[in-house]
């Protein structure tokens, strides 16, 4: 029997690299509200957390109505073109194809990105059919709450491994007493991931196959 019944994948920084669309859409939102645009090197460290958290830090605003307006402006551009400004990490398709052929392993996506955007990205790369579900976030919904809901609805079991590139993924799993794994090709450092005691650290997508 495999060690895990479910492998739950983060999307941004884990399956695909959203940098171009993220940076362009973030600056679209900032400029629309009279903030100075930021460089890619300034913005890419913010890939992963919920948008409202990132925009609050970038603007220094604590006004939830203002932050929601910024999120909406970001999504305006992201919905039109930003989601497509995305690239697939090498080896992801091959890894998912192999996993899909492994008996006893089920695959899902758990992302802070809104579910409809996540589904469009997965379909763009012809990955959608590998997953039984896509759990997406929204303003005010943390990833740990998404996992909590999946457990409460019996959509996943306690034998589920959360796989992601940022500490948000790993801490969300820990809060639900789920094991977690970090990937080193995304936007989180080894030190950031190590701090949360992952059961596995993967340097290349093919290494995920070793656990099954």
C-alpha positions in Angstrom: 0.0 0.0 0.0 1.4 3.5 -0.9 2.4 5.7 2.1 -0.2 8.3 0.9 -3.7 8.0 -0.5 -3.8 11.5 -1.8 -1.1 13.9 -3.2 -2.3 17.5 -3.0 -0.4 19.9 -5.2 -0.1 23.7 -4.8 -0.3 25.4 -8.3 1.8 28.6 -8.4 5.5 27.8 -7.9 4.8 24.0 -7.7 3.2 22.9 -11.0 3.7 26.1 -13.0 5.6 29.4 -12.8 3.1 32.3 -12.8 5.7 35.1 -12.6 5.0 37.0 -15.8 1.3 37.2 -15.3 1.6 37.8 -11.6 4.0 40.8 -12.0 2.0 42.3 -14.9 -1.3 42.0 -13.1 0.0 43.2 -9.8 1.4 46.4 -11.4 -1.9 46.8 -13.2 -3.6 46.9 -9.8 -1.0 49.2 -8.2 -1.0 51.7 -11.1 -4.8 51.8 -11.2 -4.7 53.0 -7.6 -1.9 55.5 -7.9 0.9 53.3 -6.4 4.3 53.1 -8.1 4.9 49.9 -10.1 7.4 47.4 -8.7 10.1 45.4 -10.5 9.8 41.7 -11.0 12.5 41.1 -8.4 10.5 43.0 -5.9 7.3 41.2 -6.6 8.2 37.6 -7.2 8.9 36.9 -3.5 5.2 37.5 -3.0 4.1 34.6 -5.2 2.2 32.1 -3.1 0.5 34.0 -0.3 -3.2 35.1 -0.8 -3.5 38.3 -2.9 -5.0 40.4 -0.1 -2.0 39.6 2.2 0.4 40.6 -0.6 -1.4 43.8 -1.5 -1.7 44.9 2.1 2.1 44.5 2.5 2.9 46.3 -0.8 0.6 49.3 -0.1 0.8 49.5 3.7 -3.0 49.7 3.7 -5.2 48.2 6.4 -8.4 49.2 4.7 -10.2 46.0 3.7 -12.4 47.8 1.2 -9.4 49.3 -0.5 -7.5 46.0 -0.5 -10.6 44.3 -2.0 -10.6 46.9 -4.8 -6.9 46.2 -5.5 -7.6 42.5 -5.6 -10.5 43.0 -8.1 -8.2 45.2 -10.3 -5.5 42.5 -10.2 -8.1 39.9 -11.2 -9.4 42.1 -14.0 -6.2 41.8 -15.9 -5.4 38.3 -14.7 -8.7 37.0 -16.1 -8.1 38.6 -19.5 -4.4 37.7 -20.1 -2.5 37.1 -16.9 -3.5 33.5 -16.4 -2.1 32.7 -19.8 1.3 34.3 -19.0 2.3 31.2 -17.2 4.9 28.5 -17.9 5.0 24.8 -16.9 8.0 23.6 -15.0 10.0 21.0 -16.8 9.1 17.4 -15.8 5.7 18.2 -14.4 3.7 16.5 -17.1 5.8 13.4 -17.1 5.6 13.2 -13.3 1.8 13.5 -13.3 1.4 11.0 -16.1 3.5 8.5 -14.1 1.5 9.1 -10.9 -1.8 8.7 -12.8 -0.7 5.2 -13.7 0.1 4.3 -10.0 -2.6 2.3 -8.3 -3.9 3.6 -5.0 -2.7 7.2 -5.5 -5.2 10.0 -6.0 -4.3 13.5 -7.1 -5.8 16.9 -6.2 -4.9 20.6 -6.4 -5.1 22.9 -3.4 -4.2 26.5 -4.3 -4.8 30.0 -2.9 -5.7 31.0 -6.5 -9.4 31.2 -7.3 -10.6 27.8 -8.6 -11.8 29.1 -12.0 -8.4 30.6 -12.7 -6.6 27.5 -11.5 -8.7 25.3 -13.7 -8.0 27.5 -16.8 -4.3 27.2 -16.2 -4.4 23.4 -15.8 -6.5 23.1 -18.9 -4.1 25.4 -20.8 -1.3 22.9 -20.1 -3.5 19.8 -20.5 -3.1 18.8 -16.9 -6.7 19.2 -15.6 -7.6 15.5 -16.3 -5.0 14.2 -13.9 -6.8 15.7 -10.8 -10.0 14.6 -9.1 -10.6 18.1 -7.8 -9.3 21.7 -7.7 -9.7 23.5 -4.4 -9.3 27.2 -4.9 -9.1 30.1 -2.4 -10.6 33.5 -2.3 -10.3 36.7 -0.2 -10.4 35.8 3.5 -9.9 32.1 3.0 -6.6 30.6 4.1 -5.1 27.4 2.7 -5.4 25.7 6.1 -9.2 26.4 5.9 -9.3 24.8 2.5 -7.6 21.7 3.8 -9.9 21.7 6.8 -12.9 21.8 4.6 -11.7 19.0 2.4 -11.2 16.8 5.4 -14.6 17.7 6.9 -16.3 16.9 3.6 -14.4 13.5 3.4 -13.0 14.6 0.0 -9.5 13.7 1.3 -8.2 11.5 4.2 -5.6 12.0 6.8 -3.2 10.0 4.5 -2.9 13.1 2.3 0.5 14.8 1.5 0.4 18.5 0.8 3.1 19.4 -1.7 4.1 23.1 -2.2 6.9 25.6 -2.6 6.1 28.0 0.3 5.7 27.9 4.0 2.0 28.6 3.7 1.5 25.2 2.1 3.5 23.4 4.8 2.0 25.3 7.8 -1.6 24.7 6.4 -0.9 21.0 6.3 0.5 21.0 9.9 -2.5 22.9 11.2 -4.6 20.0 9.9 -2.2 17.3 11.2 -1.3 16.3 7.6 2.1 15.5 6.3 3.7 18.0 3.9 6.5 18.1 1.3 8.4 21.0 -0.1 9.6 21.6 -3.7 12.8 23.5 -4.3 12.1 24.7 -7.9 9.5 27.3 -6.8 9.7 30.5 -4.8 10.4 29.3 -1.3 14.0 28.7 -0.1 15.3 25.5 1.5 15.5 27.3 4.8 11.9 28.5 4.6 10.7 25.0 3.9 13.0 23.2 6.4 11.6 25.4 9.2 8.3 23.6 8.8 9.6 20.0 9.1 8.6 18.6 5.7 8.4 14.8 5.4 10.1 15.2 2.0 12.0 17.9 0.0 12.1 17.5 -3.7 14.7 19.0 -6.0 13.1 17.8 -9.2 9.5 16.7 -10.1 10.7 13.2 -10.9 11.7 12.7 -7.2 8.1 12.8 -6.2 7.7 9.4 -7.9 10.1 7.9 -5.3 7.6 8.1 -2.5 5.1 5.9 -4.3 
